[in-house]
Amino acid sequence: MIQILHNPRCTKSREGLQFLQSEGLQPEEILYMDHPLSAEEIKTILKKLGIPAIDWVRKNEAIFKEEYKGKDLTDDQWVEAMAKHPKLMERPVIINGSIAVIGRPAENIRKVL
């Protein structure tokens, strides 16, 4: 089952969902803004993404600029920050079993199909 970490208010997230649907897929939508992920869930997804936590952080978000810009945090500290502030997570994230990808641009999604 393909999953998408989805924020319906985000244009890129909607594009990712539309991309999957255009491929004939109906992914499970994880509305992480309504139901924030735990630190453990974030760590599991990071392993599937194969990237350091900082690479999943949206650096243009106001919360990043106000609270985190210029700070040298560990992966665990970034995970805690994303658990506390889900807006910090780059979106959408497409998960297919043991692999995941950030769907920006939407063509990146092909890597996990």
N, C-alpha and C positions, 0 to 999 in steps of 0.2 A: 504494500500500500504506500503510495506516494503521499507525503505530507507537505504542507506549506505553512510556514510561520507567516501569518497574514495580518495586515492592518488595512482594512477596507478604506480607510481615509487616505492612504498613501497611493499616489499614482503609480509608482514603480511596483508596488505590491499588487495592485489591480492588474497591471500589465503582466506580471508573472503568472497570476491565476488565469488570465485570458490565454496566455501562451500555452499553459498546460491543457486547458480546455480545448484549444485549437488542435492539440495533438490527440484529442479524443480521450483525455484523462479527466477523472473527477477526483482530485486529491482531497484528503482529509484536511480541512482548514483548522489551523490552530490559531485562535484569536488571542495572541499573547498579550495584547494590551488590556483585554477584558479579564484574562486569567493569566497573570504573570508567571513566568517559568521560575522554578526554584534554581538555586545555585547548582545543584547536582544535575538538573535537566540541561542547564546551559553548558556545563562541563561535558556532558555526553554529546551534545550537538557540536561543541568545539572540536572534539576528537573526530567526529565525522567530517567536519569541515577541513580539518588538518591545518589549521591556522592558529597563530597566537591570539589571545583574547583581544588585544588592542586592535587587531585587524577587523574585528567585528563591530567596533565602536563607531558610531556616527559622530564625527568630529564637528559637524556644523550645527548640532543641536544646542539649544540654549543651555540646557542642563550641563552639557559637556563644557561649554565655555565658562559657565559660572562656577562649576565645582571641580572640574578635573583637568582643564587645559594647563599644560606645563608640568603636571605631576608625573612622576616616574613610579607607576604602580606595577605590582606583580600581576601575573595572570589571575591568581586567585582574587586579588583586590578588584581587578576589572570585572571578573565574574560577579562578585558581590555588588558592584556598581550597576551592572546590567540587570541583576535580579531586583535591585531596589528601584531602578529607573529603566523600565523596559523600552522607553523611547530611544535609549542609547544604542539599541541593537539595529544594525543594518538589516534592511529587509528588501524583498522577501528572502527567506531561506527555504530551499526545497530539499527535502530529505527523502532518500530512496534507500531503505534498508540501512546498510552500514556506511553510506556516503551521503554527503550533503554539499550544497553549493549556495553561495549568495547569488540570487538571480538578478544581478545588476551588471550588465544589461541582461535582458530576458534571454538572449541567445546562450548565456552561460548555463541555463537550465539543461540544455542538451547534454551536458557533461554527466548528468546523473540519470538520464533516461535509458 
